[in-house]
Amino acid sequence: MPIVSISLNDEILSEIDRLQKSMGFSGRSEIIRAGLRTLISEEKQRSNLSGLIHAILVVVHDEDSEQIVTGIKHNYEDLIGTHLHSKVDGNKCMELFLLHGEAEKVDVMTRDFQTNRKMDHVKLVAM
């Protein structure tokens, strides 16, 4: 198996170590491989979406990133049926978007959040 090196900040590394222990993975490589398999599986599922869909998009970010979220959100107002904002942990915020529209546009909105480094977590559930 080829060896790949990556750089991780202390916070992510601590989370990986915590998850490794709590989930029973044998090492960091195992948990990282499991995470990558999940990401690949979710991407395959998302790439198969087509036509009009209903979806839930969850975004977690620092309070300081609120303007970024607002900027992205305004680009997709035609998709957003409902938007809930909640403080979840100290300075963390959670956005919940109920979406309805073309799968391709929902995918682009999701990617806009995922590719922004200020977002801590982005999860799409499509129906």
N, C-alpha and C positions, 0 to 999 in steps of 0.2 A: 504494500500500500504506500503510495507517495506521501511524503511529509510536506505539509503546508504550514508556513509561519504566519501568524496574525498578531496585531497589536491590540490590546484591550486595556481600557482604563481600570483603575482599582475597583471602582463601583461594580462594573460588569463582572470582573474576575471574582469578586466576593460573592456576587449572586450565583455565578456558576458553581463555585465551591459549595455554597449553601444548598443549591438544588442537587448537586451531585450526591451529597450526603443524605438529604431527605428523600430523594427518589431512588437511591440505591445504585447509581451508576458507578462503574468500576474506576473511572477516571475522567479527567476533563475532556479528553478526546471523545469519549463515548457520549457525553452529554452534548457536546458541540455537534457531533454527527447526527444525533437524534434531533436537535434543533434544526439543522440544515435539511434533514429529511422532511420535517414538518413544513418548513418554508417551501420546499420544492413541491410537496403535495398540494399545499394551499394555492400556490401559483398555477399549477396544472388545472386545478378545479376552477379557479377564477378565469383562466384563459379560455375555458370551455363555455363560459356564460355568453348568451346572446339574446337579442330582442329586449322586450320590456321586462324588467325585473323589479322586485321589491328587495330591499337590503337594509341591514343595520350596520352602521359604521361607528366604531368606538375609537376615540382618540384621547390619549392621556398626555398631558404636557405640563410644564411649569407655568405658573401664573404669569410670569414675565413674557410668555410667548402668545398671549391672548391676541395681540394685534396680527400676528402671523395667521392664526386660526381664522380670525375674522376676514382677513384678506382672501384666504383660500375659499372660505365658505361663501363669500359673495360671488365668486365665479361659478357657483353651482346652485344658485337659489332655485332654479327650475327643477332640480332633483329633490330638494329638501322639503319633505312634508312636515316634519317635526324636528326641532333641535332642542335638546336639553343640555344645560350646563350645570355642573356640580363641583364644588370643592370637595376633594376626597382625602387629602393628606397634607397638612401644613400648607405648602405653597403649590400643591398639585391640583390640577383641574381635569375633569373628565367631560368630554363632549360625546353626546349620543345623537346620531343623526339617523332618522328614519327616511330612507330614500326610495324613490320610485322613478324609473326612467330607463333609458337605453343602457344596456350592460356596458357598452364601450365607454360611455361617459362616466358611469359609476366607477369603472376601473381607473380612468384617468384621475378622478377626484381622489380615490384611494391612494394612488401612486404619488399625487401631489403631497399628501400628508406623510406617506412612508419615506419619501426621499428627502424630507426636511429634517435636518439633524436636531431641531429643537423639539421634535415630537418623541416622547418616551415610548409610546406603544400605539400601534394602529392595528385594528382588527376589523375585517369585513366578514359579515355573515350574509350570504345571498340566498334568496328563495326564488 
